[in-house]
Amino acid sequence: MAAFVLGLVYFGNNKLEVMCGHLNLHITLSSKNGYEQFQCYNWAVSEPFNFTEEHHFLVHFFLSIMFAEAHQLGWDPTMKSFADGRIEIAVQSENDGEELYRTINLLSDIGSADLIGRGTRVWKAVKMVNGEEFGEPVALKDSWVDYNRKREGAIHERIRESILATAQAELFTRHFLTVECYGDVLVLDEQDRTRPPQDHSLSSSPELAVASIHTSEYHQVHHRIVFKEVGLPLSKVTSLLEVFNALGDVVDGLRCLHECGWVHRDISTGNVVIVDGIAKITDLEYATSDDETVKVGKTGTIFFRPVEVDGPSYMFLPPPKLPPPSRPIDRKARMARWAASYDDPSLPPPALRKRSPRQEEPKAPRISKYGNLVFRYNPLHDLESVWWMAVYFVFNREVDIDDDGADTETRRA
C-alpha cells in the first residue's frame, strides 16, 4: 500500500514565485505509514491505495497534474511580477470594478507559507492609473477568509453606520483604518475559493485530503482589501512608552466600538498599527454586533485570548440566587434544646448515647438561573486582550525603557 504525500517547498531563494503562486508543490509516493518521516506540518496525505493493482489511479493523478491549467495548480493570474521584484496586483472592487496596485515592499507575511491557514500577506503599495503611479501609498491585504463570513470591508461599513448614531464618528476615524476598496479575487470570472467541504471527503480514489484536519472548517475565499493608511504593527514597536501610549489608544477605540454595540473578538499585537503616532485597530472580520447570534469558538490570537473564551464558558458570574427554604430554621431554639439534653441527669453521658438518625432540613431544589445561559463574547473580553498585550510586552519582549528621554536601557524579562 502507498499514499501520495504533498508538501510545500521553496526552490532556492525564488520567493517571487512563492508570492505570485498560492504554493509550490512537492509530490512523493510513499509506502504505508512512510510519510511519518516527513517532520513538517506543511504536508497532506491521500488515502492509501495499492499502486501495483490500482495503477489507473496513479496514472490519473499525474495526468491531471501534467495537463492542468496554471491557475488550477495554484498560480495566481491576478498577480504580475516585474524584474525589479515588485508585483502588480488586481483588486476586484465591489463598487468600481477592477483596480490595479503595484507593491513597494512587503509589510507582513507571517504564516503565509503554511499549507493550512489564512495565508495573509500585507504590502505597502501604490495605485496604478494608465500605467502610472497615482496617489499616496496604501496598505494592500491579501488573505483567505471564511466562505460564509461577512467581508471585513462590509463589517467596516456597518460599524461606521452604527457609530454615526452614537456621535462617535471622530473617535472611530482616529482609531480605525479607512477602507479604500475590497472584493473577492476572481480567476477567469469565477470566485477564487477552496473546494466545498463535501468535495474533500475521502473515497477509494487517491484524492488528497489533509490529515487530521476538519476540512469543513477550511472552506475559504481569496479576498483582498486596501486601506488608505500604512502603519507600523505594534508587534514591531520596541519603546515601552510608545507601547503603553498605543494601548491607551486601543482602549479608546474599543470604547467607541463597544458603545455602538460591537465587539472586536481578535485584539492582538498584530492587529494594531501605529500611524503618525496614533494606534489604529485593524482586522475587523471577526467583529460582531449585539443583534447577531454567533457560534462562539476559540476566536482570537492564542497569546492574547481571554481565559473565558478558551472554555468557552463564564467563570466570573455572581453565585445564583436559590429560593428560600420551605420553613425557617430557628437556630437559637435548636441550640437551646441541645444544651438542655446535654445537662439532663436522667440521660446517659453524651458519649454513650445511641445516636438517632440525623434529621436534616429539606433541601431546596438546586435551581440555577444560569442553566440555559449562552456564552457570548462581550466587551470585557476585548479589554482582557489589551491586558494580555501589556503583560506580553513587559515580560516576554525586548523593549527600550526610556524614562528621562536621555538614557535608554534594553531589557529582556
C-alpha positions in Angstrom: 0.0 0.0 0.0 1.1 3.5 -0.7 -0.1 7.1 -0.5 0.6 10.4 -2.2 2.4 12.9 0.1 2.0 16.6 -1.0 4.1 19.3 0.7 5.2 22.9 0.4 8.8 23.6 -0.6 10.8 26.7 -1.6 13.0 26.3 -4.6 16.2 28.1 -3.6 15.6 31.8 -2.9 12.9 32.2 -5.5 10.5 34.0 -3.1 8.9 35.9 -6.0 7.4 32.7 -7.4 6.0 31.8 -4.0 4.3 35.2 -3.7 2.7 35.0 -7.1 1.6 31.5 -6.7 -0.5 30.0 -3.9 2.0 27.3 -3.3 4.9 25.3 -4.8 4.3 21.5 -4.6 6.5 18.6 -3.8 4.8 15.2 -4.5 6.1 11.9 -3.2 4.8 8.4 -3.4 5.4 6.8 0.0 4.9 3.4 1.4 2.2 2.7 4.0 2.8 5.0 7.0 6.1 6.0 5.4 5.0 9.6 5.3 5.7 9.8 9.1 9.4 10.5 8.1 8.3 14.0 6.9 8.9 16.0 10.1 7.0 19.0 8.8 3.4 20.3 9.3 3.2 21.6 5.7 2.1 18.3 4.1 -1.0 16.4 3.2 -1.6 12.7 2.6 -4.0 10.9 0.4 -6.0 7.7 1.3 -3.6 4.7 0.9 -4.0 2.7 -2.3 -2.2 -0.2 -4.0 -0.4 1.4 -6.9 0.6 -2.0 -8.4 -3.1 -3.1 -8.7 -4.8 0.3 -8.9 -2.3 1.8 -11.3 -5.0 3.7 -13.1 -5.3 6.0 -10.0 -1.6 6.7 -10.2 -1.7 7.5 -14.0 -4.8 9.6 -13.5 -3.2 11.7 -10.8 -0.1 12.5 -12.8 -2.0 13.2 -16.0 -4.2 15.6 -14.0 -1.1 17.4 -12.9 0.5 17.4 -16.3 -2.5 18.8 -18.2 -3.8 21.2 -15.6 -4.1 24.9 -16.3 -1.7 27.2 -14.4 -4.4 28.6 -12.2 -5.6 25.0 -11.3 -2.1 24.3 -9.9 -2.2 27.4 -7.7 -0.7 30.1 -9.9 -2.4 33.4 -9.4 -3.1 35.2 -12.8 -4.3 38.3 -10.9 -0.7 39.0 -9.8 2.1 40.0 -12.3 5.7 40.1 -11.3 8.4 42.5 -12.6 12.2 42.3 -12.8 12.7 44.8 -10.0 10.9 42.5 -7.6 7.7 44.5 -7.4 4.3 42.9 -8.1 1.2 44.3 -9.8 -2.0 43.1 -8.0 -5.5 43.4 -9.2 -8.2 44.2 -6.6 -11.8 43.4 -7.6 -13.6 46.4 -6.1 -17.3 45.7 -5.5 -18.2 49.3 -6.4 -15.6 50.5 -9.0 -14.6 47.3 -10.8 -11.0 46.2 -11.0 -8.3 48.4 -9.6 -4.5 47.8 -10.1 -1.9 48.3 -7.4 1.9 47.9 -7.5 3.7 46.8 -4.4 6.5 48.9 -2.9 7.6 46.5 -0.2 6.2 43.6 1.9 4.9 44.6 5.3 3.9 41.2 6.7 3.8 37.6 5.6 3.7 35.7 8.9 2.3 32.2 8.4 1.6 32.8 4.7 3.6 29.7 3.6 1.5 27.3 5.7 -0.5 24.7 3.9 -3.5 25.3 6.2 -4.4 28.8 7.3 -5.3 32.2 6.1 -2.2 32.9 4.1 -2.3 36.6 5.0 0.2 38.9 3.3 0.2 42.7 3.5 2.1 45.0 1.2 2.8 48.7 1.0 1.5 49.6 -2.5 0.5 52.4 -4.7 -2.4 52.6 -7.1 -1.8 52.4 -10.9 -3.7 54.5 -13.3 -2.9 54.2 -17.1 0.4 52.6 -16.2 1.5 55.4 -13.9 1.6 55.6 -10.1 -1.2 57.6 -8.7 -1.8 58.9 -5.2 -0.3 58.1 -1.8 0.9 54.7 -0.7 -1.7 52.3 0.7 -1.8 49.0 2.6 -3.0 46.0 0.5 -4.0 42.9 2.4 -4.3 39.6 0.6 -5.8 36.6 2.6 -8.1 33.7 2.5 -11.3 34.3 4.6 -14.1 32.0 5.7 -16.5 31.4 2.9 -19.7 32.1 4.9 -18.3 35.1 6.9 -19.0 38.7 6.1 -16.1 40.5 4.5 -14.0 42.9 6.6 -14.9 45.9 4.4 -18.7 45.3 4.7 -18.3 45.0 8.5 -16.3 48.3 8.5 -19.2 50.0 6.7 -21.8 48.6 9.2 -19.8 49.7 12.2 -19.4 53.2 10.7 -23.2 53.4 10.3 -23.7 52.3 13.9 -21.1 54.9 15.0 -22.9 57.8 13.4 -25.9 57.1 15.6 -23.8 57.5 18.7 -21.9 60.7 17.8 -18.5 58.8 18.0 -17.6 59.2 14.3 -14.5 61.3 15.1 -13.2 58.8 17.6 -13.8 55.9 15.1 -11.9 57.8 12.3 -9.0 58.4 14.7 -8.6 54.8 15.9 -9.6 52.7 12.9 -8.2 52.4 9.4 -10.0 53.8 6.3 -11.1 51.3 3.6 -10.4 52.3 0.1 -11.7 49.2 -1.7 -12.2 45.5 -1.2 -13.5 42.4 -3.0 -13.1 38.7 -3.6 -10.5 37.6 -6.1 -11.9 36.5 -9.5 -10.0 34.0 -11.6 -11.4 33.6 -15.1 -14.5 35.4 -13.9 -15.1 32.9 -11.2 -14.6 33.3 -7.4 -11.2 32.0 -6.3 -12.0 29.7 -3.4 -11.2 26.3 -2.0 -13.4 23.3 -2.9 -16.6 22.9 -0.9 -16.3 20.6 2.1 -18.3 17.8 0.5 -15.7 17.5 -2.2 -12.9 16.8 0.3 -14.4 13.6 1.6 -12.2 10.5 1.3 -13.1 7.8 -1.1 -11.4 4.9 -2.8 -9.6 7.3 -5.1 -6.3 8.8 -4.0 -7.5 12.4 -3.9 -5.5 14.4 -1.5 -7.1 15.1 1.9 -5.4 16.9 4.7 -4.5 14.6 7.6 -6.0 15.4 11.0 -7.9 18.5 9.7 -11.7 19.0 9.6 -11.8 20.3 6.1 -15.3 21.7 6.5 -13.7 24.5 8.6 -11.4 25.5 5.8 -13.9 26.4 3.0 -12.3 29.7 2.2 -12.4 32.5 -0.3 -9.4 34.5 -1.7 -10.0 38.1 -0.7 -8.2 41.5 -0.9 -8.8 44.8 0.9 -7.0 48.1 0.6 -6.6 50.6 3.4 -5.6 54.2 2.9 -3.2 54.3 5.9 0.1 52.5 6.1 1.3 51.9 9.6 3.8 50.0 11.7 2.5 46.9 13.5 2.5 47.2 17.3 4.4 43.9 17.4 7.4 45.7 15.9 7.4 48.6 18.4 10.3 48.4 20.9 9.7 51.5 23.1 7.7 50.6 26.2 6.5 54.2 26.4 5.1 54.0 22.8 3.6 50.6 23.6 1.6 51.8 26.6 0.5 55.0 24.7 -0.7 52.8 21.9 -2.6 50.5 24.4 -4.3 53.6 25.7 -5.4 54.5 22.2 -6.7 50.9 21.7 -8.8 51.2 24.8 -10.3 54.5 23.4 -11.0 52.8 20.1 -12.7 49.8 21.8 -14.8 52.1 24.0 -16.0 53.7 20.7 -16.7 50.2 19.3 -18.5 48.9 22.4 -20.7 52.0 22.8 -22.3 51.3 19.4 -22.9 47.6 20.3 -19.9 45.8 18.7 -17.1 43.7 20.0 -13.8 43.1 18.1 -13.0 39.5 19.2 -9.4 39.4 18.0 -7.4 42.1 19.7 -3.6 41.3 19.4 -0.3 43.0 18.8 -0.6 42.1 15.1 -4.0 43.8 14.8 -2.9 47.2 16.0 -0.8 49.5 13.8 0.8 52.9 14.6 0.0 55.6 12.1 1.6 59.1 12.8 2.0 58.2 16.4 -1.6 57.1 16.9 -2.7 53.4 17.3 -5.3 52.2 15.0 -7.3 48.9 15.3 -7.4 46.6 12.3 -8.8 43.2 11.3 -12.5 43.6 11.9 -13.5 40.4 10.1 -14.4 38.7 13.4 -16.2 41.7 14.9 -19.9 41.0 15.8 -22.8 43.2 17.0 -25.2 42.6 19.8 -28.0 41.6 17.5 -26.0 38.8 15.9 -26.1 35.2 17.1 -22.7 33.7 16.5 -21.4 30.3 17.4 -18.5 31.1 19.8 -15.3 29.2 19.2 -11.8 29.9 20.3 -11.7 33.2 18.4 -8.6 35.3 18.7 -4.8 35.0 18.8 -3.9 32.4 21.4 -1.4 34.5 23.4 -4.0 37.3 23.9 -7.2 35.2 24.0 -9.4 35.8 27.1 -9.5 32.9 29.5 -13.3 32.5 29.3 -13.1 32.3 25.6 -10.8 29.3 25.9 -13.7 27.4 27.5 -15.8 28.8 26.2 -17.7 29.3 29.5 -18.3 32.0 32.0 -16.0 31.8 35.0 -16.7 35.0 37.0 -20.5 35.2 37.3 -22.1 36.0 40.7 -23.5 33.0 42.5 -27.1 32.2 41.5 -29.8 33.1 44.0 -31.6 30.0 45.3 -35.2 30.0 46.6 -35.6 30.3 50.4 -36.1 27.0 52.5 -39.7 25.7 52.9 -39.8 26.7 56.6 -37.4 29.0 58.6 -34.8 27.4 60.8 -34.7 28.7 64.4 -31.0 28.1 65.2 -31.3 29.6 68.7 -34.1 27.2 69.7 -32.1 24.2 68.3 -29.0 25.1 70.4 -31.1 25.5 73.5 -32.7 22.1 73.1 -29.2 20.5 72.5 -27.8 22.2 75.7 -30.8 21.1 77.8 -30.4 17.5 76.6 -26.7 17.6 77.3 -27.2 18.6 81.0 -30.2 16.3 81.6 -29.2 13.9 84.5 -31.8 11.3 83.5 -29.9 10.6 80.3 -26.6 8.7 80.0 -23.4 10.7 79.2 -23.3 12.0 75.6 -20.5 9.6 74.6 -22.7 6.6 75.5 -25.9 7.8 74.0 -27.3 6.0 71.0 -27.5 8.5 68.2 -30.8 8.8 66.4 -30.8 9.1 62.6 -29.8 12.6 61.6 -32.8 14.8 60.8 -31.9 17.2 58.1 -33.9 20.2 56.9 -35.4 19.6 53.5 -33.1 20.9 50.8 -34.3 23.5 48.4 -34.2 22.4 44.8 -30.9 23.3 43.1 -32.1 25.8 40.5 -29.5 27.9 38.7 -30.7 30.9 36.7 -27.5 30.4 34.5 -28.5 26.9 33.4 -29.5 27.9 29.9 -27.2 30.9 29.6 -25.5 31.0 26.2 -21.8 32.1 26.3 -21.2 35.3 24.3 -18.1 37.3 23.6 -18.5 40.6 25.5 -16.6 44.0 25.8 -14.7 42.8 28.9 -13.1 40.1 26.8 -11.7 42.7 24.4 -10.3 44.7 27.3 -8.8 41.5 28.8 -6.9 41.0 25.5 -5.4 44.5 26.0 -4.2 43.4 29.4 -2.5 40.3 28.0 -0.8 42.6 25.4 0.6 44.7 28.2 1.8 41.5 30.0 3.4 40.3 26.8 5.4 43.4 26.3 6.5 43.7 29.9 7.5 40.1 30.5 8.1 38.5 27.1 9.5 41.1 24.7 12.8 43.0 24.4 11.8 46.7 24.8 13.6 50.0 25.3 12.9 51.7 28.7 13.3 55.4 28.2 12.3 57.2 31.4 14.0 60.6 31.1 14.5 60.9 27.3 18.3 60.6 27.6 19.4 57.1 28.8 17.9 54.1 27.1 18.3 50.7 28.5 17.4 47.5 26.7 15.9 44.8 29.0 14.6 41.3 28.4 12.4 39.9 31.0 
